Amino acid sequence: MTDREIAIKYAPHLYFDKNEPFTIDQIGYSIIRSSGTSPSFNRYIRIDEKTTAFVIEYQLYYDYDIQHMYDLEHFWVYVDSCGKVLNGEASAHGSYLNCYQYKKILEDDTHIPIYVQPGKHALLPEGNLFKLFSDYKEVCNKLAGVDGLLVADMFKGRIRKDSYIDYEVCTYIRKHYSFEPSLSFYPVNYKEDVIVTWEELYLLIPERVNKLLKNMSL
């Protein structure tokens, strides 16, 4: 089985709020077979070689977060030598949580279902848990767009940003995407061709963002 086939086999099933204005745009992946630093997230991935054959790191990319242009979330699936899912971890606002031990649910044998925070795209194992974020409603409407254009350190120098761009992006997001989250979720199917290697996604992201800015005449 190729790395791409592995990535497709274990890709998470995504559940979105029924009022969510954004869909998944690209999914990157890295197959990690020994302990080391994540290629795209600020964490060290520890692999117990007695139990774990590899970890798949998924990078979930969106053109927009409800508060800024550009968003990258992460999901990690731990797999043993027999192909069994052992664990699953998900990013949430710069940290990460264990999303598999909470319920230990698999769909179609190998896919962990995860819920996407309305507009913000943090990942949790159950939709109602987003009520733990006291501002989960406000960020989707009156706080929409406040962060303008987000540029992660890895993309500095490759994506143009200034205060004017931040203002225009904020105005655009607020005008076109503000919404009221329902906390009613449904599964969203995505085509396999959105799944690419992290190396490919790393090159694609600045291209996509700069194209969006150009289309906005910025």
C-alpha positions as CSV (number, residue, x, y, z in Angstrom):
1,M,0.0,0.0,0.0
2,T,1.4,3.4,-1.0
3,D,1.6,6.3,1.4
4,R,-1.3,8.0,-0.5
5,E,-3.4,4.9,-0.2
6,I,-2.7,4.8,3.5
7,A,-3.7,8.5,3.9
8,I,-7.0,7.9,2.0
9,K,-7.8,4.8,4.0
10,Y,-7.5,6.5,7.4
11,A,-8.6,10.1,6.6
12,P,-11.0,11.4,9.2
13,H,-14.7,11.8,8.5
14,L,-15.6,15.4,8.9
15,Y,-18.9,16.7,10.4
16,F,-19.8,20.3,9.8
17,D,-22.4,22.6,11.2
18,K,-25.4,22.8,8.8
19,N,-24.9,26.6,8.6
20,E,-21.1,26.4,8.0
21,P,-20.1,28.8,5.2
22,F,-16.7,27.1,4.5
23,T,-15.9,23.6,3.3
24,I,-12.6,21.8,3.3
25,D,-10.3,23.0,0.5
26,Q,-7.3,20.7,0.8
27,I,-6.0,18.0,3.0
28,G,-2.3,17.4,3.4
29,Y,-0.7,14.3,4.9
30,S,2.6,13.1,6.3
31,I,3.4,9.5,7.2
32,I,5.5,9.4,10.3
33,R,7.3,6.2,11.3
34,S,9.6,7.3,14.1
35,S,9.4,9.8,16.9
36,G,10.3,13.4,15.9
37,T,9.1,16.9,15.4
38,S,5.9,17.4,13.4
39,P,6.6,18.8,9.9
40,S,3.7,21.3,10.1
41,F,2.7,21.8,13.8
42,N,4.5,22.9,16.9
43,R,4.7,19.5,18.7
44,Y,6.9,16.4,19.1
45,I,5.2,13.2,18.0
46,R,6.2,10.3,20.1
47,I,5.8,6.8,18.6
48,D,5.9,3.7,20.8
49,E,7.5,1.2,18.4
50,K,6.2,-1.7,20.5
51,T,2.6,-0.8,19.6
52,T,2.6,1.8,16.8
53,A,3.7,1.2,13.2
54,F,3.1,4.8,12.0
55,V,1.3,8.0,12.6
56,I,-0.5,9.8,9.8
57,E,-0.5,13.6,10.3
58,Y,-3.3,15.3,8.4
59,Q,-3.2,19.0,7.6
60,L,-6.7,20.3,7.0
61,Y,-6.6,23.6,5.0
62,Y,-9.3,26.1,4.5
63,D,-9.1,29.3,2.5
64,Y,-11.1,31.1,5.3
65,D,-11.7,30.9,9.0
66,I,-14.7,33.0,10.1
67,Q,-12.2,35.4,11.7
68,H,-9.4,35.4,9.2
69,M,-8.2,34.4,5.8
70,Y,-6.2,31.1,5.8
71,D,-6.7,28.3,8.4
72,L,-4.8,25.1,9.0
73,E,-6.0,22.5,11.5
74,H,-4.4,19.1,12.2
75,F,-5.4,15.5,12.9
76,W,-3.2,12.6,13.9
77,V,-4.1,8.9,13.5
78,Y,-2.0,6.2,15.2
79,V,-2.0,2.8,13.5
80,D,-0.5,-0.6,14.5
81,S,1.3,-3.1,12.4
82,C,-2.0,-5.0,11.6
83,G,-3.6,-1.8,10.3
84,K,-5.8,-1.2,13.4
85,V,-6.5,2.3,14.5
86,L,-5.0,2.8,18.0
87,N,-5.6,6.5,18.6
88,G,-6.6,9.8,17.2
89,E,-5.6,13.4,18.2
90,A,-6.9,16.7,16.9
91,S,-5.9,20.3,17.0
92,A,-8.0,22.9,18.7
93,H,-6.9,26.5,18.9
94,G,-3.2,25.9,18.9
95,S,-3.2,22.9,21.2
96,Y,-4.3,19.3,20.6
97,L,-6.7,16.8,22.2
98,N,-7.3,13.1,22.2
99,C,-10.4,12.7,20.1
100,Y,-10.5,8.9,19.8
101,Q,-10.4,7.8,23.5
102,Y,-13.5,9.9,24.2
103,K,-15.8,7.6,22.3
104,K,-13.7,5.1,20.4
105,I,-15.9,5.2,17.3
106,L,-14.8,4.2,13.8
107,E,-16.7,4.6,10.6
108,D,-16.1,2.1,7.8
109,D,-13.5,0.4,10.1
110,T,-10.7,2.9,9.7
111,H,-12.2,6.5,9.7
112,I,-12.5,8.5,13.0
113,P,-15.4,10.9,12.9
114,I,-14.6,14.4,14.1
115,Y,-16.6,17.5,14.5
116,V,-15.5,20.8,13.1
117,Q,-16.1,24.0,15.1
118,P,-18.5,26.3,13.2
119,G,-16.4,28.8,11.3
120,K,-13.3,28.2,13.4
121,H,-12.5,24.6,12.4
122,A,-11.1,23.4,15.7
123,L,-11.7,19.7,16.0
124,L,-13.6,17.8,18.7
125,P,-15.1,14.4,19.1
126,E,-18.7,15.7,19.6
127,G,-20.5,18.7,18.4
128,N,-22.0,19.9,21.7
129,L,-18.6,20.2,23.2
130,F,-18.1,23.5,21.2
131,K,-20.4,25.0,23.9
132,L,-17.3,24.9,26.1
133,F,-16.0,27.9,24.0
134,S,-18.0,30.7,25.5
135,D,-17.7,32.8,22.3
136,Y,-18.6,30.1,19.8
137,K,-21.5,32.1,18.6
138,E,-20.0,35.6,18.7
139,V,-16.9,34.6,16.6
140,C,-19.3,33.7,13.7
141,N,-21.0,37.1,13.5
142,K,-20.1,40.2,15.5
143,L,-16.4,39.1,15.8
144,A,-16.2,37.8,12.2
145,G,-13.1,38.9,10.3
146,V,-11.3,40.6,13.2
147,D,-7.9,39.0,12.5
148,G,-7.7,39.9,8.8
149,L,-5.1,37.8,7.0
150,L,-3.4,35.2,9.1
151,V,0.2,34.4,8.0
152,A,1.9,31.6,9.8
153,D,5.6,31.8,10.4
154,M,6.3,29.2,7.8
155,F,4.7,31.4,5.1
156,K,6.2,34.7,6.1
157,G,7.7,36.3,3.0
158,R,5.6,34.2,0.7
159,I,2.2,35.9,1.5
160,R,1.9,39.7,1.4
161,K,0.3,41.3,4.4
162,D,-0.3,44.8,5.7
163,S,-2.9,46.8,7.7
164,Y,-4.8,47.7,4.6
165,I,-5.1,44.0,3.6
166,D,-6.2,43.1,7.1
167,Y,-8.9,45.7,7.0
168,E,-10.2,44.7,3.6
169,V,-10.1,41.0,4.4
170,C,-12.0,41.7,7.7
171,T,-14.7,43.6,5.8
172,Y,-15.0,40.9,3.1
173,I,-15.4,38.1,5.6
174,R,-17.9,40.0,7.7
175,K,-20.0,40.9,4.7
176,H,-20.0,37.6,2.9
177,Y,-19.7,34.9,5.6
178,S,-21.2,36.0,9.0
179,F,-23.6,33.4,10.2
180,E,-25.4,31.9,13.2
181,P,-24.1,28.4,14.2
182,S,-26.7,25.8,14.7
183,L,-24.6,23.1,16.4
184,S,-26.5,20.6,14.2
185,F,-23.9,18.6,12.3
186,Y,-23.8,16.5,9.2
187,P,-21.1,14.5,7.4
188,V,-19.4,16.3,4.5
189,N,-18.0,14.1,1.7
190,Y,-14.8,15.3,0.0
191,K,-13.1,14.0,-3.1
192,E,-9.9,12.1,-2.8
193,D,-8.1,14.5,-5.1
194,V,-8.1,17.2,-2.3
195,I,-5.7,14.9,-0.4
196,V,-2.1,15.8,-1.2
197,T,1.3,15.4,0.5
198,W,2.3,18.1,3.0
199,E,5.1,19.1,0.7
200,E,2.5,19.8,-2.1
201,L,0.2,21.6,0.3
202,Y,3.0,23.7,1.6
203,L,3.5,25.1,-1.9
204,L,-0.2,25.4,-2.7
205,I,-1.2,27.5,0.3
206,P,0.6,30.7,-0.6
207,E,-0.6,30.3,-4.2
208,R,-4.2,30.0,-3.1
209,V,-4.0,32.9,-0.6
210,N,-2.3,35.2,-3.0
211,K,-4.8,34.4,-5.7
212,L,-7.7,35.1,-3.3
213,L,-6.1,38.5,-2.5
214,K,-5.6,39.3,-6.2
215,N,-9.3,38.4,-6.9
216,M,-10.2,40.8,-4.2
217,S,-8.0,43.4,-6.0
218,L,-5.7,43.7,-3.0
